[in-house]
Amino acid sequence: MTEPARPAPLSPDEATQRDQFRKFLDLVTVAGVGFGSVLVAAGAVYGDPRLIAAGSIVGAVAIWIQVSPRRALGRRSFEPTVVRVAVALIAVIIGVAILLPYIAFAGAMALLMPVAAALPYLDMRGLRRLVSLAWAAMIATAAATFIPADTRLSPIVADSVLLVGLTVAAGVVLFLLYESSESLKASGREFKRLFQLSVDLAETTEPAALGLLVAKHLAEATGFDECIIYALETETGRLGPFGSHPVERSLETNPESLADRPALGRAIHDRAQIMVNADDEQADPIESRRLQALGRRVMLLLPLVAQGAPVGVAELTASEQRPVDERRLALARTLAFEAAMAIENGRLYRELRHRALHDPLTGLANRSLFHDRVEHALARLGRRREAVVAVLFIDLDRFKAVNDSLGHARGDRLLTLVAERLLAVVRPADTVARLGGDEFALLLEDVASGDEALAAGERVVGAFAEPFLLAGKPVKASVSVGVAFRSAAGATVDELVQEADVAMYEAKRTGRARVVRFHAGLHVRSSSHRAQSGG
């Protein structure tokens, strides 16, 4: 059974549009009910049925605006509702201007309301139509001033009604312009932040640096004090710290188990944002205790999803209650997507780096990584006394015969088993590499002497005393080992590896399955016997 498609999250601008439209509906409702009540009250006092009719119409439309259009806020596209509200307002204003010509000037001002309200939501075609309609309505409203003002109101009361109408209309228009200005400024700030984040991410490929950058931008954009980004480790199912803001929070953060913190699991698997308030008695007790331990009051958990799959969670905390409106949440979700992509790119970077520096068959270091580590080991010799760096060159004896008799697939299997035995006889700090074919190498750092390096070579040879089991059959294999070492700086990587290679060929020449230490006399002999030594 396929999972139902999840609706795409709102962008910060879409969230702001809905918030502004909601505020506009509330404002128009309050203004309409208030102004309509003034008209009805004045009409009742002075016995003017036109005032009562106009006030009733304004109040009824204001109540309709509060009830009906709000249902559109949950829909992805609510432009038709915006147009309906704007047209209804234009019709009401024209009707009131006809009923009450002496406040037609206030009606002309009020006609700016539907245009200012619809400005952020309509495309150019729809906006041109609405502006044309509003312009025609302004002419009609202005023409209403020529209608004789048959009213029972005294001039001062009529002027007062006009003043109230102007005040309400101007207030709503100015509020809408202010909201649009704030929205544009917020969009500019968010664009600048997202652009800067993109620039920062483009300048580094290190996963640790990526995590720190995204955590910093996420905390600053949402107004929270701290942010920890956890990456989901697919092998263990645990959450490991990927980045934090401030930076030192990473040092204080340990991998988290989803069993120990179920809220993190819900945020990841349900892909839902979770807000936790330490003052809320109904809040998750585990997360409430965590907030208290951190000295924080509020926590926001955001799922990190990349290519449709959960890859982690962002944990934002603040010491004080922070208002997190829909726009901030939408921006946070946008940055959370960047965090998810940073985690995914970090994994890809590590995978590519591993492939570039490791042998694909055995998983051991390849020639490039081995030479790099030998170079660093030789460079450190000058800074440490009585240290010895040794290279062991290892070659399988008669491996060609194994390939010819058992096939290349079983030959490859033998190479992986050889790698496992080599790893079993070295220290964790030593480097085991496959240089190509059936050639392997060991890098031993901080050995006490050349004799210790020779002893390590003997252990390698001894590790092959037991036969390997290939396809249910025992297969005997041995290795020849050449050893070269340095106790002082000055040698190059190529020199040390070549000396170990020469010593290995001497081991083959003198009988195989043995260890030979390099000495100066081997240079001449190796060149004449290399071709004769075989596999």
N, C-alpha and C positions, 0 to 999 in steps of 0.2 A: 504494500500500500504506500503510494507516494505521499510525501509530506505536502500539505497545501502550501501554495506560494505565499510568502509573507509580503505584505505591502512594503514598498520602499519607504524608508524613514523620510520625514520631512527635512528639507534643507533649512538652514537658519532663516533665509528670506521668507520661505513658505510659512514657517512657524510664526514669524513676525507679522506677516499679512493676516493670519488668522487671529492673532492676538489684537492687532489694530482694528480689525473688522469687528471683533467682539466688543472692544471698547467703544467703537463708533455706535454700535447698536445700543449699548447701555446709555451712552451720552444722548443719542437722539431720543431714546425712550424717556429719559429724565426730562430733557428739554421740552419734548412734545407734550408730555403729561403736565408739566409745570405751566407751559405757555397756554395749553388748552384749558387748564383749570382757571387761569387768569381770565381768559376770554369768557368762559361759562359763568364765572362769578360776576364779572362786569355786566354781562348780558342779563343775569338774573336781577342784579341790583337796579339796572336802568331799564329793564323790561325790553331788551333789544334781542329779538329772535335771531338776527343774523350773527350776532356775537356768540349766542348759544350754539347755533349750527356750526359755525367755524371752529369753535372750541371743541365741540364733540367730534368733528371730523379729525382735527389734529390729534386729540387724545386717542381715538380709535386706531388711527394709523400707527401712532407711537406704540400702542400695545401690540398690534399685529407685528410690527418690526421686532419686538422683543421675543415673540413666541415663534413665528414661522421661520424667518431666515436663519435662526440659530441652528436649525437642523442641518443646514448646509455646511456648517463648520467642520464636520467630520469627514466630508467628502474631499477627494483630491482636488477637484476643480469646482469652484463655487462661483465662477464668473456670472452664470445666468442669474443667480440669486442677487449678486451685486447690482446687476442691471435692473432687476425687478424692484429692488429697494430704491435705486436712484430714480426710476420712472415714477414710482409711487410718490416719492417726495416732491418731484416736479409737479405732478398732478395736484397734490394737496396744496402746494404753494400757490399755483395758479388759481385754484378754487377759492382759497382764503382771500387772495388779492381781489377776486371778483366780488366776494361777499363783503369785504372790508377794504374799499379802495384807498382809504386814508392811511393804511399801513402797507400799501403796495411797494413803497420804497424798501421797507424791511424785507418784503418777499423777494425783491430783486437781489438783495444781498444774500438771502437764504438760498437762492439758486446756485450759489457757489458751493454749497455743502455737498450735493450729490456728485458734482464733478471732482471736488477734492477727495471725497470718500472713495470714488471708483478709480482714481488715478493710478494706484499701485497695482490694480488687479486686471485691468483690461488691456488687450493688445491695441495696436495703433488704429486698426479699423474700428473696433468697438468704441475706442475713446473718441475718435472723430465723430462718430454718430451721436454719442452722448453729448459732446460739446456743442454740436449743431442743434440738438434738441434743447439744451439748456439756453443757448443763445436765442433761439426762437421763443422760448418760455420767458426770458427776460424782457423781450420786446412786448410780449403779450401782457406781462405783469406791469411793465411801465405804462402800457396803454390803458391799464385798468385805472390809473389815476384820473383819467378823463371821465370816468363814470361818476355821476353825482354821488356824493357821500351822504346818503340818507341815514343818518344815525341820531340816536337820542343822547349820545354822549356829549358832555361839554367839551369844548376845545382842549382844555388842559388834560382831561381824562383820555381823550383820543390821542393826544400827543404822548401821554404816558404809555398807552398801549403800544404806540409806534416805537417808543424808546425801549420798551421791554422786548419787542420783536427784534429790533436792531441789535440789542445786547445779546440775545440768545443766538441769533444768526451769526453775528461777528465772532462770538465766543466759540461756537462750534467750528467755524471755518478756520480760525486761528489755531485751535487745538489740532485740527486735522493737518494743517501745514506744519505745525511743530512736530507732530508724530512722524510725518513723512521725512522731515529733515533729520530727526533722530534715527530713523530707519536707514537713510542714506549714509549717515555718519557711521552707524554700526556696521553696515555692509562694507564700508571702506576700511574700517579697522579690521574686520574679519578677513577681508581679501588680503590686506597687508600681512596679517598674521599667517594665513595659509601660504602666501607667496614666500614669506621669510622661512617658514617651515620647509617648503619645497626646496628652497635654496640651500638651507642647512643640510637637508637629507641628501641633496645631490653632491655635497662636498665631502661626504664620508661614506665608506662601505663597511666600517667596523660595526658589528651588531651592538656592542656595548655603547658606542657613541650614539647610534641611532636611537636606542632606548632612552638615553638621557635627554636627547633633544625633544623627542615626542612627549615625554613626561613633563618637561619644563613648559612646553607650549600648552599642553592640556591643562595643567594646573593654573597657569596664568590666564588662559582664556575663560575658564569657568569660575575663577575667583576663589578656588580652594587653596588651602595652605600647602598641602602635600599631595603627591601623586606617586603611586607605585604601579608599574606595569608588570603583570605576570604573564609569562609565556607558558602555554600548555605543552608539557613534554609528552609526546605521543607514546613513547616507549613505557613510561612509568605512570602516566595519568596524573602526575603531580604538576603543580604550578611553580615554576622557578622565576625569580626576579630577573626582569629583562632591562629595566631602567627605572630611575626614580628622580624625584625632585622634592627637596634638595638632594644633592648627590650622595651625601652621607647616609641617607635612608637605606641605600642598597646594602651598606655594611651591616645594618641592623636587621635586615630582612632575610628570613630563611625560606626555603621552599615550603609550599603549603600543600597539604593533602586535602582533596575535595571531601573526604570523609570527615576531616576535622573542622572544615568550614563549609557547610552545606550551601550557604548563601552564594559563595563563589561558583559552586556547581550549578545552582539555579540560574545565575546570571549567564553562565556559559551555554548550558544546554537549552535553556528556554529563550536565550538571546534577548533577555529583558533587562532593562535598567532597574536597579534596586536602590532606594533611598532608605538609609537607616539613621534614626535620630535617637541618641542615647536617652533623651527625656521621654521618649514614647514607651509606655509600658508594654505595648504590643510588638515592639521591635524585636528582631532576632536576638536572643540572649547572648549567643556566642559573639556576634558582631558588636553588641552593646558593651560586653566586657572588653573586647579589643579596643573600642573607642576610649573607654575609661583608662585602659592601660597606656594608651598613646597620649592621653590628655586632650582628646578631641571630642566633639559633640555630634558631628554630622559626618556621614559617609555616603558616597555615591559610587555604586558599582556599575561599570559599563562593560558589556560584552565586546570582545574584539573578534570580528569575523572577516576572513579573507577568502575570496573565491567560494563563498557559500559555506565554508566550514569554520567552526570556532577554533581560534588559535590562542586565546588568552582572555584576560580581564584586566581592566584598569580600575584601581582603587583610589578614589579621591577622598581626602578627609579635611575637615576644617574645625577650628577651635570654637567658632561661633556659628549660630544659625545663619545660613546664607540663602537669600531668595534665589531660587534656581528656576527661572521662567523657561517657557518653551523654546525661546530663541537660544538661550545658553545651552539647553539640553541638545538642541539640534546641532549647534556648533560643536558641543562635546562629542556627539555621535560622529560628526565629520572628522574630527581629530582622532577619534577612536578608530575609525577606518584607516587613517594614516598610520596609527600605531600597529594595527593588524598587518598592514602591508609591510611595515618596517620589520615586524617579527618574521613574516614570510620571506622577505628579502634577506634578512639575517640568516635564516636557515639555508636559503639557496646559496648565499655567499659561503657559509661554512661547508656546505656540501661540495660546491665547486672547488673550494680551496683544498678540501680533503682529497678530492679526485685528482687535483693537480699535483699533490705532494705524496700520494700513496699509491701503492701497487694495487690495481683493481682485483687481481686474483687472490692475493694473500692478505690484503689490508695493511701490509707493512709499509714503512717509509720507502719511497722510491729513490732513485739515484740523486735527483735534484735535492730532496730534503736531507738525504744522508750527507751529501757534500756540504750543504749549508751548516749542518750541525757539527761536522768535523771542523769546518772553518772557525766557528764560534769557539769550539773547545780548544783549538790551537791558539786562538787570540787570548783566551783566559789563562794560558800557561804562564805568560809573563807576569801575571798578577798573583800567582800562587806558588809557593815554594814546595819542593819535594812532591810535585804532582806529576803524574804520568798519563798521557793520552795514548790509547792503543787502538789500532784498527785491525780487525780480523777479517780476512777475505776467505770466504767459504764457497766451495764448489762441490756439487754432487759428483760422485765417481760413477762413470759409465751410465749417466742418465739417458744418453741416446739409445742405449740398449733397452731401457725400460719403455721409452716411447715407441720403439719399433716393435717390441713384443706384446705390449699391453694396450697400446693406442694412446693418442694424445689426451683423451679425456681422463684416463687413469693416471697419465703422467701429470696432468694439472692437479689431480687429487693428491698425488704424492707431494707436489710442491707445497700445497696448503698444509699437509701434515708435517712437512719439514719445518715450515714457519712456526707451527705450534710448538714443536720440540725446541726450536731455538729460543722462543719466548720463555719457555719453562726453565732454561738454564742460565738466564741472565738476570741482573738486578733490574728493579723497576726503572731506575734512572738511565739505564743503558739503552742504546738505540739499535734495533734490528731492522735491516733493510733488505729488500730484494732489488738487486741492481739490474736484473734482466735474465731471461732464460733460467738456468739452474744456478746462477751466481747469487750469493747472499753476502752480507757484510754485517759486522758488529762494531759499534763504537763504544769503547769503555773509557769513561772519564774517572779521574781521581783514583786510579789504581796505584798501589804503593810502589810497584816496581815492574820491570819487564817480566820477572818470574811469575808475578801474579797474572799478567796477561797471558803468558804461556799456559798457566794452570787453567785459565778460562777456556783456552783453546782445547785443552785435553778434555775438559768437561763436555765441550761441544762434540768432540769425536766420540766420547763415551755414551752420549745421549743416543747415538745411532746403533748401539749394540743390539738393541731389540728390533726385530723386523717390523715393517709396517703391514697393516692388513688392508689389502686392496681387493675389492670384490670377493671377499671371503677367503682370499689366499694370502699367505705371508710373503712379503717381498722384502728382501734384504737390500739395504742401501747404506752406503758409507759416504763420508765427506773428507775432503782434503782441506787443511786450514793453513793459511799463511798469516803470520803475525808481524806487525811493524808498530813501533811506538816512538814517542818523543817525550822528553822530560824538560825541554827548554823551548822557548819560542824561537821562531825562525823558519820552520818548515812550512811548505805549502800543502794544501789539501791534495793536489795531484801527486806530489812527491810521496806522501804518506800512503795514499791508496795504491799507488803503483808499486811501492815496496812490498806492501802486503800481498798484492797480486803476484809479484815475482816469487815471493816465498811460497805462496800456494802452489804455483806450478812446480816448484822444487819438491814440494810434498808429493805431488802426483808422480813426478819423475822417479822418486826414490821409493815408491811402493804404494802410495795412496793410503787413505784412512789414517793419516798422521798429521802432526803439527810441526811446522817449520818456522823458525824465527829468521827474519831477514838479517843478512849481514852483507857487507860490501862486495864480497866475492860472488854473490849470486847474480849480479848484474850481467856478467859476461856469459855465465852458464845458461841463464834463463832464456836468452835470445836464441841459443842454439837448440834448446830442448823444448821450447814452447810448442812447436808444431808437432813434436813427437809424443807429447804427453797425453794427447787425446782427452776423452771425457773422464 
